[in-house]
Amino acid sequence: MTVPPASIPAQAAPSKGKLLVIDDDQILAGRTALSMARRGFETETAFSVAEATAKARAYKPDFALVDLRLGDGSGLDVVQTLKDHVPNCRIVVVTAFGNIATAVAAVKSGAVDYLSKPADAAAIEAALLNEGGDTLPPLPENPMPADRVKWEHIQRIYEQCNHNVSETARKLGMHRRTLQRILAKYAPREQED
C-alpha cells in the first residue's frame, strides 16, 4: 500500500529515500508510513513476511522498518531478504516484545537499530538516519522496572505455550511450582514517582 500523494501535505520535504514499513497491524503501519512521509520519506507498506519479501525485491527500499513478529513468521526473515536483495538498505527492527536476546538477534541479522513499540516518528527517523551508529539513544524517562520486564517475558512465553504450565516451565528453565506461584500473582505495578 503506497501512501497516496494527496494525503501528504504540499510542503513535504524533499525525499530522504524510499522506506518500506512492515507491520501486520495495518492501521499502525499506515499511520507510521504517513508520519514518515510527512518527514520526507517515500513510503510503502507490507503486512506479512510474504508481502514484505515481494515488495523488498520490487521496491528496493533505502530504509526498512520491520516489526519482529508478523502474522506469518518472523521479521528476521524479512531482514535477511532485505540484506540479500538490497544490501545497502538501513533496517530498523521494532517490537512490542523486546528483550536483549531479540535485540542481539536483530542486529546480528543485519538491522542497524532496534526500537520498542510504540516508537514515535522522531525516534524512528533518528534510528533510520543515524549514520554514525556509535551514539546511544537517550534513556527513557520512565524505564520499565526489572520485575515488570520479567513478568511480561513470563507471560509472553506462557501465551506462546498455549497456557501450558509444564511446557512454559521447561522453556523458561524453572520449576513448575515456582512458575505456578508467579502466575498466581498479579503483574508487578509500575513504579510511581
C-alpha positions as MATLAB code, in Angstrom:
seq = 'MTVPPASIPAQAAPSKGKLLVIDDDQILAGRTALSMARRGFETETAFSVAEATAKARAYKPDFALVDLRLGDGSGLDVVQTLKDHVPNCRIVVVTAFGNIATAVAAVKSGAVDYLSKPADAAAIEAALLNEGGDTLPPLPENPMPADRVKWEHIQRIYEQCNHNVSETARKLGMHRRTLQRILAKYAPREQED';
ca = [
       0.000    0.000    0.000;
       1.572    3.242   -1.109;
       0.576    6.348    0.820;
      -1.380    8.455   -1.687;
       0.335   11.763   -2.529;
      -2.891   13.669   -1.781;
      -2.620   12.657    1.873;
       0.843   14.223    2.192;
       0.974   17.976    2.833;
       2.118   20.122   -0.100;
       5.053   21.467    1.963;
       6.554   17.969    2.345;
      10.360   17.964    2.440;
      12.449   16.591   -0.436;
      12.706   12.814   -0.356;
      15.111   11.304    2.163;
      14.759    7.964    0.393;
      12.404    5.032   -0.027;
      11.101    3.473    3.206;
       9.335    0.112    3.461;
       7.192   -0.129    6.630;
       6.472   -3.755    7.549;
       3.937   -4.496   10.288;
       0.989   -6.894   10.496;
      -1.020   -4.179   12.283;
      -2.292   -2.467    9.133;
      -3.560    0.631   10.933;
      -0.251    1.166   12.735;
       1.701    0.530    9.528;
      -0.435    3.080    7.655;
      -0.051    5.710   10.366;
       3.680    5.139   10.593;
       4.037    5.368    6.812;
       2.048    8.625    6.765;
       4.140   10.105    9.601;
       7.364    9.160    7.843;
       6.069   10.514    4.516;
       5.491   13.843    6.245;
       9.128   13.695    7.336;
      10.303   13.344    3.753;
      10.398    9.597    3.045;
       8.745    7.895    0.076;
       6.784    5.152    1.829;
       5.398    1.743    1.001;
       3.807   -0.744    3.423;
       3.681   -4.519    3.736;
       1.725   -6.561    6.265;
       3.288  -10.042    6.137;
       6.580  -11.823    5.533;
       5.402  -12.926    2.086;
       4.264   -9.444    1.036;
       7.377   -7.801    2.517;
       9.651  -10.223    0.677;
       7.988   -9.452   -2.659;
       7.998   -5.687   -2.053;
      11.624   -5.709   -0.885;
      12.658   -7.188   -4.229;
      10.467   -4.891   -6.340;
      10.625   -1.626   -4.356;
      14.369   -1.779   -3.448;
      13.986    0.468   -0.374;
      16.772    2.613    1.058;
      15.310    2.060    4.526;
      13.073   -0.521    6.186;
      11.157   -0.516    9.450;
      10.442   -4.163   10.286;
       8.155   -5.492   13.022;
       9.780   -8.513   14.640;
       6.550  -10.520   14.923;
       4.437  -10.847   11.809;
       1.324  -12.957   11.363;
       3.006  -15.412    9.002;
       6.505  -15.541   10.530;
       9.447  -13.611   11.869;
      10.544  -10.175   10.778;
      14.103  -11.520   10.924;
      13.288  -13.461    7.721;
      12.436  -10.141    6.073;
      15.674   -8.616    7.381;
      17.615  -11.456    5.737;
      15.763  -10.995    2.427;
      16.463   -7.258    2.506;
      20.170   -7.852    3.210;
      20.330  -10.377    0.334;
      18.498   -8.247   -2.264;
      19.140   -4.675   -1.109;
      22.483   -4.820    0.748;
      22.650   -1.050    1.404;
      19.183   -0.896    2.969;
      19.276    0.513    6.526;
      16.960   -1.650    8.621;
      15.428   -0.833   11.991;
      13.544   -3.579   13.826;
      10.616   -2.700   16.102;
       8.727   -4.903   18.530;
       6.357   -4.765   21.455;
       8.076   -7.849   22.896;
      11.580   -6.504   23.313;
      14.351   -8.197   25.217;
      18.134   -8.440   24.984;
      18.119  -11.721   23.025;
      15.827  -10.407   20.281;
      17.767   -7.143   20.053;
      21.015   -9.069   19.590;
      19.387  -11.375   17.010;
      18.052   -8.371   15.071;
      21.428   -6.630   14.968;
      23.274   -9.861   14.091;
      20.881  -10.450   11.200;
      21.642   -7.021    9.744;
      19.479   -4.403   11.447;
      21.215   -1.116   12.321;
      18.961   -0.431   15.307;
      16.194   -1.864   17.452;
      13.243    0.071   18.900;
      10.468   -0.870   21.304;
       6.862   -0.251   20.313;
       5.315    2.170   20.360;
       8.093    4.217   18.770;
       7.354    7.770   17.730;
       8.236    9.167   14.308;
      11.175   11.196   15.643;
      12.787    8.099   17.206;
      12.226    6.093   14.022;
      13.724    8.805   11.826;
      16.730    9.166   14.149;
      17.339    5.405   14.077;
      16.997    5.211   10.283;
      19.284    8.173    9.590;
      21.906    7.600   12.303;
      24.908    7.016   10.058;
      27.431    7.054   12.921;
      25.843    4.174   14.765;
      28.018    4.781   17.827;
      25.744    7.155   19.706;
      23.367    5.611   22.189;
      19.745    6.727   22.323;
      18.747    8.722   25.398;
      17.430    6.807   28.388;
      13.649    6.645   28.584;
      12.056    8.959   31.141;
      10.289    6.088   32.900;
      12.172    2.847   32.213;
      10.244   -0.339   32.850;
      11.163   -1.884   36.240;
      13.021   -5.214   36.101;
      10.153   -7.036   37.848;
       7.765   -5.840   35.166;
      10.116   -6.939   32.349;
      10.417  -10.394   33.952;
       6.641  -10.646   34.383;
       5.958   -9.696   30.753;
       8.566  -12.170   29.484;
       6.996  -14.991   31.506;
       3.523  -14.026   30.289;
       4.686  -13.962   26.654;
       6.209  -17.455   26.895;
       3.099  -18.696   28.743;
       0.925  -17.345   25.891;
       3.178  -18.939   23.254;
       2.849  -22.286   25.067;
      -0.958  -22.008   24.936;
      -1.144  -21.591   28.734;
       0.567  -24.942   29.334;
       2.371  -24.508   32.670;
       4.663  -27.538   32.268;
       5.840  -26.550   28.792;
       6.320  -22.927   29.870;
       8.375  -24.007   32.902;
      10.561  -26.175   30.648;
      11.165  -23.332   28.200;
      11.988  -20.905   31.000;
      14.200  -23.408   32.823;
      12.327  -23.089   36.086;
      10.465  -25.422   38.400;
       6.776  -25.875   37.613;
       5.653  -24.898   41.127;
       7.738  -21.717   41.036;
       6.093  -20.778   37.765;
       2.631  -21.515   39.175;
       3.325  -19.201   42.136;
       4.473  -16.440   39.786;
       1.438  -16.862   37.526;
      -0.904  -16.784   40.543;
       0.320  -13.304   41.447;
      -0.785  -10.131   39.754;
       1.591   -8.319   37.434;
       4.048   -6.083   39.302;
       2.830   -2.485   39.429;
       4.537    0.291   37.535;
       6.664    2.439   39.799;
       5.080    5.752   40.611;
       7.007    8.929   41.347;
];
